[in-house]
Amino acid sequence: MKAIPKDLTRFLWGYFRSYTPIFLLTFVVTLIFAGSTVFLLALFRPILSDVLMADRESASGTTASIFMASEDEAVEDEAAADGAEGEAEDPGLAARLGLDIDLDAFFERLIEAIKSTVGVSDDNVVWMLPVLFVIIFLIRSLADFFNGYLFQIIGLGATNDLRNDLYNRILHQSSRFYQEHPSGELVSRVGNDISVMQNAISNRMLDLLTQSVVLVFLVWYLLSTHFRLALMCLIVVPAVIYPIVRFGSGMRRTSRSSQERLADLSNLVAEAVRGHRVVKAFGMEGFELARFREATARHLRVRLKAQLLAHGAGPVVESMAAVGAAAFLVWAGFAVRRGELTASQLVQFLTNLIMLYDPVRKLNKVNLVLQESLAAAQRVADVMRVPNEVVDDPQARVIEQVQQGVSFEGVSFAYEEAEVLRGIDLHIRCGELVALVGPSGAGKSTLVNLLPRFFDPDAGRVTLDGIDLRQIRLASLRSHIGVVTQDTVLFNDTVRNNIAYGRDDLPFEQVLAAAQAAYAEEFIEELPAGWDTVIGESGLKLSGGQRQRLAIARALVKNPPILILDEATSHLDSESEALVQKALHNLMQGRTALVIAHRLSTIQRADRILVMEQGRIVEEGNHQQLLARGGAYRHLHDLQFQDPTA
């Protein structure tokens, strides 16, 4: 099995550390399970010989010559064994290999002690041993149940903690992070990758622990019963382990590639769903389907390779085991003919070998699944390690109110190497309405996005009442800022919950007042379920104007002193725009407002208008002043209002 990278081990240990007491309890239960498994195996020989009398006449003199007794019994029987067969086992070798505790002798003495305690005779041994078998089997089943449930607590609990932390990490990342990580990829990591890990930890890790301990106990018992014969049977183990390791290594690489292809599929689906109107308008259903089929074909190829590795490992391991079994049967056939093995001894030893195969087979599957989960864990860890550019300073403070205004001091900002803002100096007084205009790509949205710290500037600083925004707690800063954008973001919830957004304790009267001020009450009352109408994903059951008015009502409920309007009316028809403009007028009353607009008619009453080009403020003034100057603003104005027939 390929070693787990140290950084990934530390990452995962952080989530399993709190479950250490449960794991220790699980280990104790696993020892009970493994011990009861071997005890059941040890009962085979007395059941066959004492209950079924399979070899009553032949069992008297051969056991000591072939099967090891306890260390003390081996010394007593050594001479007799040497005389009879000349093949006595070397207890010193067994001891040097860590077999000082002879499991076979231990369970023989335990069974004899139980017989003595119960007072077993030839008459009642027929029912005593089967009853003991049932009792041990029930203990084993109970241990298996507790093992499974305890591992579910560990696996589901740890991965649930990880999923919560991953989502929390994603939520608190800067806007730059979302530009570099497609939504489908993030959805895949929160959903699919964590589910892969969850399945592996809660189910396969159970097999890893349980089957490993059972395998050790069974091998120990096998070596205790007949050391030399056991070594002959176990000589094929390296040949069995090698393909497991090789297949597992390839499985991890293939699984990582498979999960990446699945993220590609998620991206395509998310894009098609979000842009379904464009897809239909351009008749591109066939094109999108072709893209999706290409992606699914790539995913299919990777998954088939993974299944080739997964299903190929089993036959290889089973073939190796079959070769070992055939060799054992040849030897056993000659040994039975020479009278060296009785029926009960042979059945017990063969049963032990067969039981050994089950842990090996399950551990092979565990290895393949764990490699897949490790690939998923690595992808999750990669996201968790992405540093958050926007975090609270340890000395950050809370502000109670805005009194002076906002200032941009020598602010520059770049996306990768493309500089978007260049040395911006700007002061916005408290209560002032400032409009930003200019061509697309001029840096208007980037400038206003610095205010709620969706990004931090690369150079310079942004201040609120003279305090650098990085010295203000994010929660406090953003509680003073409301945002209404052209791409209205609503949630698949009721109208009331969309306006209140996360504030279940908000009185309905306050929600109603906000809706009235946003001119939304009338259409809300006409909805099928009124305020309890679920508006669909992104509010698609509503018109653009209705969605925008709900967003304005949501901002009114927040009642922020600073307001950012980013193209809030650009997608509306004239009638809807008129209603939204009235709602915006109510929203902006008494607030500091930054308004981005392409329609110059909507910002003519602004206290100041800033014209931006290529990341700089090139003109500043009110509507009349800028028109009279005849510069960039006049050019934009003429483009929008000139007579097209002239």
C-alpha positions in Angstrom: 0.0 0.0 0.0 1.4 3.4 -1.0 2.4 5.5 2.0 0.1 8.4 2.8 1.8 11.8 2.5 2.7 13.3 5.9 0.8 16.5 5.2 -2.3 14.6 4.3 -1.9 12.4 7.4 -1.7 15.5 9.6 -4.7 17.0 7.9 -6.9 13.9 8.4 -5.7 13.4 12.0 -7.0 16.8 12.9 -10.5 15.4 12.3 -10.1 12.0 13.9 -8.3 13.2 17.1 -11.5 13.9 18.9 -12.8 10.4 18.2 -9.8 8.6 19.8 -11.8 7.3 22.8 -14.3 5.7 20.5 -11.5 4.2 18.4 -9.9 2.7 21.5 -13.2 1.1 22.4 -13.6 -0.1 18.9 -10.1 -1.7 19.1 -11.1 -3.6 22.3 -14.3 -4.8 20.6 -12.2 -5.9 17.6 -10.0 -8.0 19.9 -13.1 -9.7 21.2 -14.3 -10.3 17.6 -11.0 -11.7 16.5 -10.6 -13.9 19.6 -14.2 -15.3 19.3 -13.5 -16.0 15.6 -10.4 -18.1 16.5 -12.3 -19.7 19.4 -15.0 -20.9 16.9 -12.2 -22.3 14.8 -10.7 -24.1 17.8 -14.1 -25.7 18.5 -14.1 -27.5 15.1 -11.7 -30.2 16.2 -13.5 -31.2 19.5 -16.9 -31.0 17.8 -15.7 -33.3 15.0 -13.9 -35.7 17.3 -16.1 -35.6 20.5 -19.5 -34.9 19.1 -19.4 -36.5 15.7 -16.7 -39.0 16.6 -15.1 -38.5 13.1 -11.7 -40.0 14.1 -12.2 -41.4 17.6 -10.1 -44.5 17.0 -7.2 -42.7 15.1 -6.8 -39.6 17.2 -5.0 -41.1 20.2 -1.4 -41.1 19.0 -0.9 -38.8 16.0 -1.8 -35.3 17.3 1.4 -34.8 19.2 3.6 -35.8 16.3 2.0 -33.3 13.8 0.4 -30.5 15.8 2.1 -28.3 18.4 0.9 -28.5 22.0 1.8 -25.8 24.5 5.4 -25.0 25.2 5.4 -27.3 28.3 3.6 -30.1 26.4 6.0 -29.8 23.5 9.0 -30.6 25.8 7.2 -33.7 27.3 6.2 -35.0 23.8 9.5 -34.2 22.0 11.0 -37.7 22.5 7.9 -39.6 21.5 7.4 -37.4 18.5 11.0 -37.8 17.3 10.6 -41.6 17.6 7.3 -41.8 15.8 7.8 -39.4 12.9 11.1 -37.6 13.3 9.3 -34.4 12.4 8.8 -32.7 15.8 8.3 -29.0 15.7 11.0 -26.6 17.0 9.3 -24.6 19.8 12.4 -22.4 20.1 11.9 -21.2 16.5 8.2 -20.5 17.2 9.2 -18.6 20.3 11.7 -16.6 18.4 9.0 -15.6 16.0 6.8 -14.2 18.8 4.7 -17.3 19.4 5.5 -17.7 23.1 1.7 -17.8 23.7 0.5 -21.0 21.9 -3.0 -20.1 20.9 -3.8 -23.7 20.0 -2.8 -25.0 23.4 -4.5 -22.0 25.1 -7.9 -22.7 23.5 -7.5 -26.5 24.1 -7.0 -25.7 27.8 -9.9 -23.2 27.8 -12.3 -25.8 26.2 -11.2 -28.5 28.7 -11.7 -26.0 31.6 -15.2 -25.2 30.4 -15.9 -29.0 30.1 -14.6 -29.5 33.6 -16.7 -26.6 35.0 -19.9 -27.8 33.3 -19.2 -31.4 34.2 -19.1 -32.8 30.7 -19.4 -36.6 30.1 -19.7 -38.6 26.9 -23.5 -38.2 27.2 -23.8 -34.4 27.5 -20.8 -33.4 25.4 -23.1 -33.9 22.4 -25.1 -30.8 23.4 -22.5 -28.9 25.4 -20.0 -28.1 22.6 -22.7 -27.0 20.1 -24.2 -24.8 22.8 -20.8 -23.3 23.5 -20.4 -22.8 19.7 -23.7 -20.9 19.6 -22.7 -18.7 22.6 -19.3 -17.8 21.1 -21.0 -17.1 17.8 -23.5 -14.7 19.5 -20.6 -13.0 21.2 -18.8 -12.6 17.9 -22.0 -11.3 16.2 -22.5 -8.8 19.0 -18.9 -7.6 18.7 -19.4 -7.3 15.0 -22.5 -5.1 15.5 -20.8 -2.8 18.0 -17.7 -2.6 15.7 -19.8 -1.5 12.8 -21.9 1.1 14.7 -18.8 2.6 16.5 -17.0 3.0 13.1 -20.1 4.6 11.7 -19.9 7.2 14.5 -16.2 7.8 13.7 -16.5 7.8 10.0 -19.8 9.8 9.6 -18.9 12.1 12.4 -15.3 13.0 11.2 -16.4 13.5 7.6 -19.4 15.5 8.7 -17.0 17.8 10.6 -14.8 18.0 7.5 -17.7 18.8 5.2 -18.8 21.6 7.5 -15.3 23.0 7.7 -14.8 22.8 4.0 -18.1 24.6 3.3 -17.2 27.2 5.9 -13.8 27.6 4.3 -15.4 28.1 0.9 -18.0 30.6 2.2 -15.3 32.8 3.8 -13.0 32.9 0.8 -12.5 36.1 -1.2 -14.1 36.7 -4.5 -10.8 36.0 -6.2 -11.1 32.4 -5.0 -14.4 32.0 -6.7 -12.9 33.3 -10.0 -10.2 30.6 -9.9 -12.4 27.7 -8.7 -15.5 26.9 -10.8 -18.7 26.3 -8.9 -19.1 22.8 -10.3 -15.7 21.9 -8.9 -16.5 23.2 -5.5 -19.9 21.4 -5.5 -18.1 18.1 -6.4 -15.6 18.5 -3.6 -18.2 19.3 -0.9 -20.6 16.6 -2.2 -18.9 13.7 -4.1 -15.4 13.8 -2.6 -16.6 13.9 1.0 -19.0 11.1 0.2 -16.2 9.0 -1.1 -14.2 9.6 2.1 -17.3 9.0 4.2 -17.9 5.6 2.6 -14.3 4.5 2.9 -13.9 5.6 6.6 -17.2 4.4 8.0 -17.2 1.1 6.1 -13.8 0.1 4.7 -11.8 1.4 7.7 -13.8 -1.0 9.8 -12.6 -3.8 7.5 -9.0 -2.5 7.7 -8.9 -2.7 11.5 -11.1 -5.8 12.0 -9.7 -7.9 9.2 -6.1 -7.0 10.0 -6.5 -8.1 13.7 -8.5 -11.2 12.6 -5.7 -12.0 10.1 -3.0 -11.7 12.8 -5.0 -14.0 15.1 -5.7 -16.6 12.4 -2.0 -16.7 11.2 -1.0 -16.9 14.9 -3.4 -19.8 15.4 -2.3 -21.5 12.2 1.4 -21.3 13.3 0.4 -22.6 16.7 -1.3 -25.7 15.4 1.5 -26.8 12.9 4.4 -24.4 12.6 6.2 -26.0 9.6 3.1 -26.8 7.6 1.8 -23.2 8.2 5.1 -21.7 6.9 4.7 -23.8 3.8 1.2 -22.5 3.2 2.1 -18.9 4.0 5.1 -18.8 1.6 2.8 -17.5 -1.1 1.9 -14.4 1.0 4.5 -12.1 -0.6 3.2 -13.1 -4.1 -0.3 -12.2 -2.9 0.7 -8.8 -1.3 2.7 -7.6 -4.3 -0.3 -7.3 -6.7 -2.4 -5.7 -4.0 0.2 -2.9 -3.6 0.6 -2.5 -7.3 -3.1 -2.3 -8.0 -3.6 0.1 -5.1 -1.0 2.5 -6.3 -2.6 2.7 -9.8 -6.0 3.0 -8.2 -5.1 6.2 -6.3 -3.9 7.9 -9.5 -6.9 6.8 -11.5 -9.3 7.8 -8.8 -7.9 11.3 -8.6 -8.3 11.6 -12.4 -11.8 10.2 -12.2 -12.9 12.7 -9.6 -11.5 15.6 -11.6 -13.5 14.4 -14.6 -16.6 14.3 -12.4 -15.9 17.9 -11.4 -15.8 18.8 -15.1 -19.3 17.2 -15.5 -20.6 19.2 -12.6 -19.3 22.4 -14.2 -21.0 21.7 -17.5 -24.3 20.9 -15.8 -24.1 24.0 -13.7 -23.4 26.2 -16.7 -26.1 24.7 -18.8 -28.7 25.1 -16.0 -27.7 28.6 -15.2 -27.6 29.6 -18.9 -30.6 27.6 -20.1 -32.2 30.6 -21.7 -29.2 31.3 -23.8 -28.9 27.6 -24.7 -32.4 27.5 -25.9 -32.4 31.0 -27.6 -29.4 30.0 -29.7 -30.6 26.4 -30.3 -27.5 25.0 -28.7 -29.0 22.0 -27.0 -27.2 19.7 -29.4 -23.9 21.6 -28.9 -24.2 21.4 -25.1 -25.2 17.7 -25.3 -22.1 17.0 -27.4 -19.9 18.8 -24.9 -21.5 16.7 -22.1 -21.0 13.5 -24.1 -17.4 14.2 -24.6 -16.9 14.9 -20.9 -18.9 11.7 -19.9 -16.7 9.7 -22.4 -13.6 11.0 -20.7 -15.1 10.1 -17.3 -16.1 6.7 -18.6 -12.6 5.9 -19.8 -11.1 6.8 -16.5 -13.8 4.9 -14.5 -13.3 1.8 -16.7 -9.6 1.9 -16.0 -10.4 2.2 -12.3 -12.8 -0.8 -12.5 -10.1 -2.7 -14.5 -7.8 -2.3 -11.5 -10.5 -3.0 -9.0 -11.7 -6.1 -10.6 -8.3 -7.3 -11.8 -6.8 -7.4 -8.3 -9.3 -10.1 -7.1 -8.6 -12.7 -9.7 -4.8 -12.3 -9.3 -5.0 -12.7 -5.6 -7.4 -15.6 -5.9 -5.2 -17.3 -8.4 -2.2 -17.1 -6.1 -4.4 -18.5 -3.3 -5.6 -21.3 -5.5 -2.0 -22.3 -6.2 -1.2 -22.4 -2.5 -4.4 -24.4 -1.8 -3.5 -27.0 -4.5 0.0 -27.5 -3.1 -1.5 -27.9 0.4 -4.1 -30.5 -0.8 -1.3 -32.5 -2.5 0.7 -32.6 0.8 -2.4 -33.3 2.9 -3.4 -36.2 0.6 0.0 -37.9 1.2 -0.1 -37.1 4.9 -3.6 -38.7 5.3 -2.5 -41.8 3.5 0.5 -42.1 5.8 -1.7 -41.7 8.8 0.0 -38.5 9.9 -3.3 -36.4 9.8 -6.7 -37.3 11.2 -10.0 -36.1 9.7 -10.6 -33.6 12.4 -7.1 -32.2 12.3 -7.2 -31.8 8.5 -10.7 -30.1 8.6 -9.5 -27.7 11.3 -6.3 -26.8 9.5 -8.1 -26.5 6.1 -10.9 -24.4 7.7 -8.2 -22.1 9.2 -6.6 -21.6 5.7 -10.0 -20.9 4.1 -10.9 -18.4 6.8 -7.5 -16.7 6.2 -8.6 -16.0 2.6 -11.6 -13.8 3.7 -9.5 -11.2 5.5 -7.0 -11.1 2.6 -9.8 -10.6 0.1 -11.5 -7.9 2.1 -8.2 -6.1 2.8 -7.6 -6.1 -1.0 -10.9 -4.3 -1.5 -10.1 -2.0 1.4 -6.8 -1.0 -0.2 -8.5 -0.1 -3.5 -11.3 1.9 -1.8 -8.8 3.6 0.5 -6.7 4.7 -2.4 -9.8 6.2 -4.0 -10.7 8.0 -0.8 -7.1 9.3 -0.3 -7.3 10.8 -3.8 -10.6 12.5 -2.7 -9.0 13.6 0.6 -6.1 15.1 -1.2 -8.5 17.2 -3.4 -10.4 18.4 -0.3 -7.1 19.2 1.5 -6.0 21.2 -1.5 -9.1 23.4 -1.2 -8.7 23.7 2.6 -5.1 24.8 2.2 -5.9 27.7 -0.2 -5.2 30.8 2.0 -8.0 33.2 2.5 -6.9 36.6 1.3 -9.5 38.4 3.4 -9.4 37.7 7.1 -9.9 39.5 10.3 -6.8 41.1 11.8 -6.3 40.0 15.5 -6.5 43.7 16.5 -9.5 44.5 14.3 -12.2 46.5 16.0 -16.0 46.9 15.8 -17.6 50.1 14.5 -21.0 51.2 15.8 -21.9 53.8 13.1 -20.6 55.6 10.1 -20.0 59.3 10.6 -17.4 60.7 8.2 -17.5 58.5 5.0 -15.3 56.3 2.8 -11.9 57.1 1.4 -9.8 55.4 -1.3 -6.1 56.3 -0.8 -3.7 55.4 -3.7 -5.6 52.2 -4.3 -4.4 49.8 -7.0 -5.6 46.3 -7.8 -4.9 43.6 -10.3 -6.4 40.2 -11.3 -3.3 38.1 -11.7 -1.1 40.3 -14.0 -3.9 42.5 -15.4 -4.0 45.8 -13.5 -7.6 46.9 -13.1 -7.3 49.9 -10.7 -4.4 52.4 -10.8 -3.8 54.8 -8.0 -7.4 55.7 -7.1 -7.8 58.6 -4.7 -11.4 59.3 -3.7 -13.3 60.5 -0.7 -17.1 59.9 -0.3 -18.8 62.0 2.4 -21.4 60.4 4.7 -24.8 60.7 3.0 -23.4 61.5 -0.4 -24.8 59.8 -3.6 -21.8 59.1 -5.9 -22.3 57.5 -9.4 -19.7 55.6 -11.3 -19.9 55.5 -15.1 -17.6 54.4 -17.9 -17.0 51.7 -20.4 -17.0 48.0 -19.5 -13.7 46.9 -18.0 -13.0 50.4 -16.6 -12.8 49.0 -13.0 -16.1 50.3 -11.6 -17.3 47.0 -10.1 -13.9 46.2 -8.8 -13.7 49.6 -7.0 -17.0 49.1 -5.2 -16.1 45.5 -4.4 -13.2 46.7 -2.3 -15.5 48.5 0.1 -17.1 45.3 1.6 -13.7 43.6 1.3 -14.7 41.1 -1.3 -11.0 41.8 -2.3 -8.2 43.7 -0.6 -6.2 46.3 -2.6 -2.8 45.3 -3.8 -1.5 48.8 -3.0 -3.0 51.7 -1.0 -5.8 51.4 1.4 -9.6 51.9 1.8 -10.8 53.6 5.0 -14.1 54.0 6.8 -14.2 57.0 9.1 -10.4 57.1 8.7 -10.0 53.5 9.8 -8.3 51.1 7.4 -10.9 48.5 6.5 -8.4 45.8 7.4 -8.6 47.0 11.0 -12.4 46.6 11.1 -13.9 43.2 11.8 -15.5 41.8 8.7 -18.9 41.1 10.3 -19.0 44.7 11.7 -17.9 46.2 8.3 -20.4 44.3 6.2 -23.2 44.9 8.6 -23.0 48.6 7.6 -23.1 47.9 3.8 -26.0 46.8 1.6 -25.6 45.5 -2.0 -28.0 45.3 -4.8 -26.6 44.0 -8.1 -27.8 43.5 -11.6 -27.6 39.7 -11.2 -30.2 39.4 -8.4 -29.4 36.6 -6.1 -32.5 35.0 -4.5 -32.9 31.6 -2.9 -35.3 28.7 -3.4 -37.3 29.7 -0.4 -40.5 31.6 0.4 -40.9 35.3 -0.4 -40.9 36.2 3.3 -37.7 34.2 4.0 -35.9 35.8 1.0 -36.7 39.3 2.3 -35.8 38.5 5.9 -32.8 36.3 4.8 -31.6 34.4 7.8 -33.5 36.4 10.4 -36.2 34.1 11.6 -36.9 36.4 14.5 -37.8 39.4 12.3 -41.4 40.6 12.9 -43.6 40.3 9.9 -44.5 44.0 10.2 -40.9 44.9 9.4 -40.8 42.6 6.4 -44.1 44.0 5.2 -42.8 47.6 5.6 -39.7 46.8 3.5 -41.8 45.2 0.8 -44.1 48.2 0.7 -41.2 50.6 0.4 -39.8 48.5 -2.4 -43.2 48.5 -4.2 -43.3 44.7 -4.0 -46.4 44.1 -1.8 -48.8 44.2 -4.7 -47.3 41.4 -6.7 -46.5 39.4 -3.6 -50.2 39.4 -2.6 -51.0 38.1 -6.1 -48.7 35.1 -5.9 -50.3 31.6 -5.5 -49.3 31.3 -1.8 -48.7 35.0 -1.1 -45.8 35.5 1.3 -45.3 31.7 1.6 -44.8 31.2 -2.2 -41.5 29.4 -2.9 -39.9 31.4 -5.8 -37.6 28.7 -7.2 -33.9 28.6 -7.8 -32.6 32.2 -8.2 -36.2 33.4 -8.1 -36.9 32.2 -11.6 -40.6 32.0 -11.0 -40.6 35.8 -10.8 -40.0 38.5 -13.5 -36.8 40.5 -13.5 -38.4 43.5 -12.0 -40.1 41.5 -9.2 -36.8 39.8 -8.3 -35.0 43.2 -8.2 -37.7 44.6 -5.9 -37.4 41.7 -3.5 -33.6 42.3 -3.4 -34.3 46.0 -2.6 -36.7 45.0 0.1 -34.0 42.7 1.5 -31.6 45.6 1.6 -34.2 47.8 3.3 -34.7 45.2 6.0 -30.9 45.3 6.7 -31.1 49.1 6.8 -27.4 49.7 6.1 -25.9 53.2 6.2 -23.8 52.5 3.1 -25.4 51.2 -0.1 -23.8 49.8 -3.3 -26.0 49.6 -6.4 -24.3 47.8 -9.3 -26.3 48.1 -12.5 -29.5 47.6 -10.4 -31.8 48.5 -13.3 -29.8 47.5 -16.4 -31.9 44.3 -17.2 -35.3 45.8 -16.7 -38.0 47.0 -19.1 -39.2 50.6 -18.8 -42.2 49.9 -16.6 -40.3 47.7 -14.2 -37.4 50.2 -14.2 -39.8 52.9 -13.2 -41.0 50.9 -10.2 -37.5 49.8 -9.2 -36.2 53.4 -9.5 -39.0 54.5 -7.1 -38.0 51.7 -4.7 -34.3 52.6 -5.0 -35.1 56.2 -4.2 -36.7 55.0 -1.0 -33.7 52.8 -0.3 -31.1 55.6 -0.8 -32.8 58.1 1.5 -30.3 59.2 4.2 -27.6 56.7 3.1 -24.2 57.0 1.5 -24.6 55.4 -1.9 -22.3 54.3 -4.7 -24.2 53.7 -7.9 -22.8 52.0 -11.0 -25.0 52.7 -14.0 -24.8 52.5 -17.8 -28.1 54.4 -18.2 -27.0 58.0 -17.5 -30.7 59.0 -17.1 -30.7 57.1 -13.8 -27.9 59.0 -12.2 -28.4 62.6 -13.3 -29.4 63.6 -9.8 -26.3 62.2 -8.2 -24.2 64.6 -6.0 -21.1 63.5 -7.9 -20.5 61.5 -11.0 -17.1 59.8 -11.5 -16.1 58.8 -15.0 -13.6 55.9 -15.1 -11.4 54.7 -17.9 -8.7 52.0 -17.8 -8.7 51.8 -14.0 -8.5 55.6 -13.4 -10.9 58.4 -12.5 -10.7 60.7 -15.5 -13.5 63.1 -14.7 -15.5 64.2 -11.7 -18.4 66.5 -11.1 -22.2 66.7 -11.3 -24.3 66.1 -14.4 -24.3 69.7 -15.7 -20.7 70.3 -14.9 -19.6 67.2 -16.8 -21.8 68.0 -19.8 -20.4 71.5 -20.0 -16.8 70.2 -19.8 -17.4 68.3 -23.1 -15.1 65.4 -22.2 -15.6 61.7 -21.7 -18.9 62.0 -19.9 -20.3 64.2 -22.7 -19.2 61.6 -25.2 -21.0 58.8 -23.2 -24.1 61.1 -23.0 -24.2 61.8 -26.7 -23.9 58.1 -27.5 -27.0 57.3 -25.5 -29.1 60.3 -26.3 -28.3 61.4 -29.8 -31.0 61.1 -32.5 -30.4 57.8 -34.3 -31.8 59.3 -37.5 -29.4 62.2 -37.5 
